[in-house]
Every structure is written in structure tokens, then in C-alpha cells.
Amino acid sequence: MEALLTQTRILITTKTNPLSLPPPPSLPKPSLSLPNPLNQRTQLTHRRPLRLSASAQRAPSSAAAEVAAASGLAVPSKMKAWVYSEYGDASVLNFDEGVSVPDLGEDQVLVRVVAAALNPVDFKRRLGKFKATDSPLPTVPGYDVAGIVVKVGSQVKTLKVGDEVYGDISEKALEGPKQFGSLAEYTAVEEKLLALKPRNLDFAQAASLPLAIETANEGLERSGFSSGKSILVLGGAGGVGSLVIQLAKSVFGASRVAATSSTGKLDILKSLGVDLAIDYTKENFEELPEKFDVVYDAVGQCDKAAKAVKEGGSVVVLTGAASPPGFRFVVTSNGAVLAKLNPFLESGKVKPLIDPNGPFPFSKVVEAFTYLETGRATGKVVIYPIP
Ligand SMILES: NC(=O)c1ccc[n+]([C@@H]2O[C@H](COP(=O)([O-])OP(=O)(O)OC[C@H]3O[C@@H](n4cnc5c(N)ncnc54)[C@H](OP(=O)(O)O)[C@@H]3O)[C@@H](O)[C@H]2O)c1
């Protein structure tokens, strides 16, 4: 596999402890008082010159035409990608201009990546926490993608060249995730893992969604969450939590939504639609008299969460130990879930929340990882534009 990589690997990273790095100096400080995710679109538009308009009103075909014209839909044999050949901290990430464009399976499409997003699983995988079930090194990381189909496999039924798509490219996050991920100019993805990009969202917004929104949806479904039930979301300002809040309210018909965050993010929780925003630096949610049908734990506090759930309720656990009434699951990527949620995204009932420290350009992937690994991201850490 090493033969797939050029010998002219360019090391862009430093050996500095990533956790000690400040946010990228060229980017604004995180704005933690965003009243509405839509504001992020405005910021995104003005932050740096973008190749594609971030306007929600833009006709998707024109954006497709722009990228298609830029690439000519001609697929080179080599591409730019971020690669690591050993497990470790963010300094193992190398920028490589000569990675082979992945081969296409019969049921796959080749996506010209326009934007990608990072998830905690990306750095946990890079740290070697799942090495027993990981694909072989070297790895091009990245699960979340938004881009344009430039080639289709012989068994692809619906998608066609030029389609604007988004999705989580690895069906099982921990079991044999793709060796050639989305932090690259091209990635090969099974058609069933993708959906057409919501028409009102730009590529950066669309890339922020797949793994997190599919996790939010699957956890709610597995808990049996339904109209009229109440929910407490632990970690409401994070990538998954911000979407659990919105799906519970707008898709599943929650009667009441509570969520936890630190003090500076309470306004974000409110803008996402919570009825009760709990400052975990000042209050212990498990000591509140109010109990909930479901507690959705995106932090790793199952024991405390069990004390906040009603008799007969359940705790959805994404990380850390789980014991009844808690249950833990690992998300399965599924394009049909995205297609189901597209109307809620296109109507604006569910909105992407992009961390205001980003989007990070492709050259700043190490900084993006370092920031995500602080555990303080608000919404999603997005990589855009690519390359
Ligand atoms: N099992 C699965 O299939 C699956 C899928 C997706 C994610 N996950 C896991 O779920 C976890 C969350 O993922 P994510 O993408 O949402 O992460 P994330 O976006 O990095 O989460 C960051 C957020 O967590 C909040 N947070 C940290 N400690 C908190 C606390 N004690 N109480 C309340 N909020 C707290 C932070 O808010 P403050 O700054 O206010 O603290 C920050 O906004 C990760 O461990 C991830 O690996 C699992």
C-alpha cells in the first residue's frame, strides 16, 4: 500500500504537543454567542474568499457547474490527500500530493470532495484506539463528505455524474472503515451511503451533517423516542448533541427538550430550541427534580444520566461505559436516513451548526484536528475548501 503514496511526502505538521496549540492565528476566535446557526452562513461567506457561494439560495446546478468546470470532471490518477502511516497524535498527519485516486467498486461512485468534516472518531482512530478492526495503514482519514459525483460504478442505480451528494463514507465507523477517506480530493463511496445534498445548503454545511445527524437519528430511534416524550441531551452544543436537540424537537415531536453545556454556550442551546438549558458548571442535572423519558448522553456520563431518567426510560450512550437503563451503539451510515431528513433540512426546521473557528481550509487540517481534540468545539469542525 505504501506504493500508493509518493516518495515526495510533504510534512506540514510540527512535533509540538497539539493540545498546547492555540487556535489558528489567521482565523477569528470562536464566537460562542451565535444566536442562530444561519449566522454562521453569513460568517462563512465573509471570512475568506470561497470558491463556491455559501448562499442558501444558490441553484445547486450552478455550483455543480462551477466545480465541474474547474475539474472538467476529468479524474486524474493522483490526488492531494492527508495521510498517516502510523498511529499517534496530530503530528502523524502528512500532506501528500501524490496519493492514488481510489479504485471504484461496482456499487460505488467517485466523489470529487468539495468539503469534509471531522468527528471524534477520526482522532480516536488516528490514536489507534480501534486498530484491531481498522483498515490497514496508511490511512486517509475522514468520514463526512459533501461533493460532486464524477464517476459511477457499473451497478450504480440512481446517482449520476454531476450529482451533488453528501454522506458518511464508511458504513461501520469502527469495523473496517475506508482506508481512503474524505480528507482528499476524491473518495469512492457506495451509492447507498449517500444522498443528494439538500438544495438550500452549501457544501460546507452539508459536509457537517452526515455522521452526526445519522448518530442523532439512530440513537433516538433505538431509544423508541416518539411524539410527546421528553428528553435531556448531555453535550447539547457538540456535533451530535446540537442535532439530537433539533431532531427530537422537529422530527420526533418531543414535548420537552433539555440540554447541558457550559455557561458560554447556553444561548446556542436556546437558539437550537431547547426548553431548558442547564449550565453544567453550576448545576448537577442529575439532582434536578425533573426526570426525562430519554437521556441522550454524548459526553460519557451514563451513571449520572441514569439518575435523570424516568422509571422505564432509557439512556442513549455514545461514549464511555454503559449499564442499564443505558445502552451503547455505534452508528451505521445510511444514505436513506439522510434522504429522510432532507425535507427537514430544506425547510430549515433542522439547521447545521458549524463551529465558528472554521471552516478550516484543506491546508489547516492539523489545526482542525487539534481544535476538535480540545473537546470544546461548538457544532461541527468543517474542512473547506478542498484542496
Ligand atoms: N457511538 C457512536 O456511534 C458515536 C457517533 C458519534 C459520536 N460519538 C461519540 O460521542 C461523543 C460526542 O461526539 P461529538 O461529535 O458531539 O463531539 P464534539 O462535537 O467534539 O463535542 C464537543 C462538545 O462537548 C461538550 N461537552 C464536553 N464536556 C461536556 C460536559 N461535561 N457536559 C456537557 N457538554 C460537554 C462541549 O461543550 P462545552 O464546551 O460547553 O463543555 C462541546 O461543545 C464523542 O465521544 C464521540 O466519539 C459516538
The ligand as an ORCA input file, in Angstrom:
! r2SCAN-3c Opt
* xyz 0 1
  N     -21.317      5.641     19.192
  C     -21.380      6.346     18.065
  O     -21.853      5.860     17.035
  C     -20.892      7.762     18.060
  C     -21.183      8.606     16.992
  C     -20.786      9.926     17.058
  C     -20.072     10.390     18.154
  N     -19.763      9.519     19.152
  C     -19.037      9.978     20.349
  O     -19.885     10.881     21.029
  C     -19.099     11.893     21.642
  C     -19.625     13.269     21.200
  O     -19.373     13.417     19.815
  P     -19.499     14.873     19.156
  O     -19.192     14.746     17.734
  O     -20.766     15.518     19.577
  O     -18.277     15.599     19.923
  P     -17.872     17.120     19.954
  O     -18.635     17.889     18.942
  O     -16.402     17.195     19.922
  O     -18.352     17.570     21.419
  C     -17.871     18.779     21.905
  C     -18.900     19.369     22.836
  O     -18.989     18.584     24.023
  C     -19.387     19.464     25.051
  N     -19.062     18.939     26.371
  C     -17.871     18.494     26.792
  N     -17.979     18.098     28.096
  C     -19.250     18.314     28.457
  C     -19.985     18.100     29.678
  N     -19.412     17.587     30.761
  N     -21.305     18.416     29.679
  C     -21.905     18.935     28.587
  N     -21.264     19.173     27.415
  C     -19.957     18.855     27.369
  C     -18.610     20.726     24.777
  O     -19.329     21.813     25.289
  P     -18.672     22.716     26.437
  O     -17.501     23.418     25.795
  O     -19.802     23.603     26.823
  O     -18.209     21.769     27.522
  C     -18.538     20.779     23.251
  O     -19.472     21.690     22.708
  C     -17.657     11.615     21.258
  O     -17.048     10.860     22.292
  C     -17.781     10.752     20.024
  O     -16.686      9.889     19.809
  C     -20.144      8.229     19.135
*
